[in-house]
Amino acid sequence: MTSMKDLHANFMKDAAYREAYEALEEEFTLAQAIIEARTNAGLTQEQLAERMETSQSAIARLESGKVIPSARTLTRFARATGTRLRITFETEKGDKGAGTATGGIPSQL
């Protein structure tokens, strides 16, 4: 039986697959950060939903990576998990641009 890791490695040889996979990297990274913040806060999806005054299914959608949350939603999420939202802009990989610009969104937004 072929492992998922091996299948992925073989699929990555295909340019179209690789491009689609890399295009979703940021969404998956955001989804993982959302899941980690919730679990580090010791909250279930349902408890987080109550704090954010939304539904458990809305939290599940956030964690799926299939939706990109607004800055307002991320700010509400940060408040509900006792975390601080920070958004950064980085130069593209391989770009020898000016560096990294960082901006935080205050929790009062």
C-alpha positions in Angstrom: 0.0 0.0 0.0 1.3 3.5 -0.9 1.5 6.0 1.9 0.0 9.5 1.7 3.5 11.0 2.0 4.6 9.0 -1.1 1.5 9.9 -3.1 2.0 13.5 -2.2 5.7 13.4 -3.3 4.7 11.8 -6.6 1.9 14.3 -7.2 4.2 17.2 -6.4 6.1 16.3 -9.6 3.1 17.5 -11.6 3.4 21.3 -12.1 -0.4 21.8 -12.0 -0.8 19.9 -8.7 2.2 21.7 -7.2 0.9 25.1 -8.1 -2.5 24.3 -6.7 -1.0 22.9 -3.5 1.3 25.9 -3.0 -1.6 28.3 -3.7 -3.4 26.9 -0.6 -0.4 27.0 1.7 -1.5 30.3 3.3 -5.0 29.1 4.0 -3.8 25.9 5.6 -1.3 27.9 7.7 -4.0 30.2 8.9 -6.4 27.3 9.7 -3.6 25.6 11.7 -2.9 28.8 13.7 -6.6 29.1 14.5 -6.9 25.5 15.7 -3.7 25.9 17.8 -5.0 29.1 19.4 -8.3 27.5 20.3 -6.7 24.4 21.7 -4.1 26.4 23.6 -6.9 28.4 25.2 -8.4 25.1 26.3 -11.7 25.7 24.4 -13.9 23.4 22.4 -15.4 24.7 19.2 -18.7 25.1 21.0 -17.2 27.1 23.8 -15.4 29.3 21.4 -18.6 29.8 19.4 -20.4 30.9 22.6 -17.6 33.5 23.3 -17.7 34.8 19.7 -21.6 34.7 19.7 -21.6 32.5 16.6 -22.3 28.8 15.9 -20.1 25.8 16.3 -20.4 25.1 12.6 -19.0 28.6 11.9 -15.9 27.7 14.0 -15.6 24.4 12.1 -15.6 26.3 8.8 -12.8 28.7 10.1 -10.7 25.7 11.1 -11.3 23.9 7.8 -9.3 26.5 5.9 -12.1 26.6 3.3 -13.1 30.2 4.2 -10.8 33.2 4.7 -12.0 35.1 7.8 -12.2 38.9 7.8 -10.0 41.0 10.0 -13.1 41.7 12.2 -13.7 37.9 12.7 -10.0 37.4 13.5 -10.1 40.2 16.0 -13.2 38.6 17.7 -11.4 35.3 17.6 -8.3 36.8 19.3 -10.5 38.3 22.1 -12.3 35.1 22.6 -9.1 33.0 22.9 -7.2 35.6 25.0 -4.6 36.1 22.2 -3.4 39.1 20.2 -3.8 39.3 16.5 -0.7 40.2 14.5 -0.7 40.4 10.7 2.6 40.5 8.8 3.6 41.1 5.3 6.8 39.4 4.0 8.6 39.6 0.8 7.9 36.7 -1.7 10.2 33.7 -1.5 13.3 34.4 -3.5 12.5 38.1 -3.7 15.4 40.3 -2.5 13.1 43.1 -1.6 13.1 45.5 1.3 12.4 42.9 4.0 9.4 42.4 6.3 6.7 44.8 7.3 4.7 44.0 10.4 1.5 45.5 11.6 -0.7 44.5 14.5 -4.4 45.0 14.7 -5.3 46.4 18.1 -7.8 44.4 20.1 -10.0 47.4 20.4 -11.0 47.2 16.7 
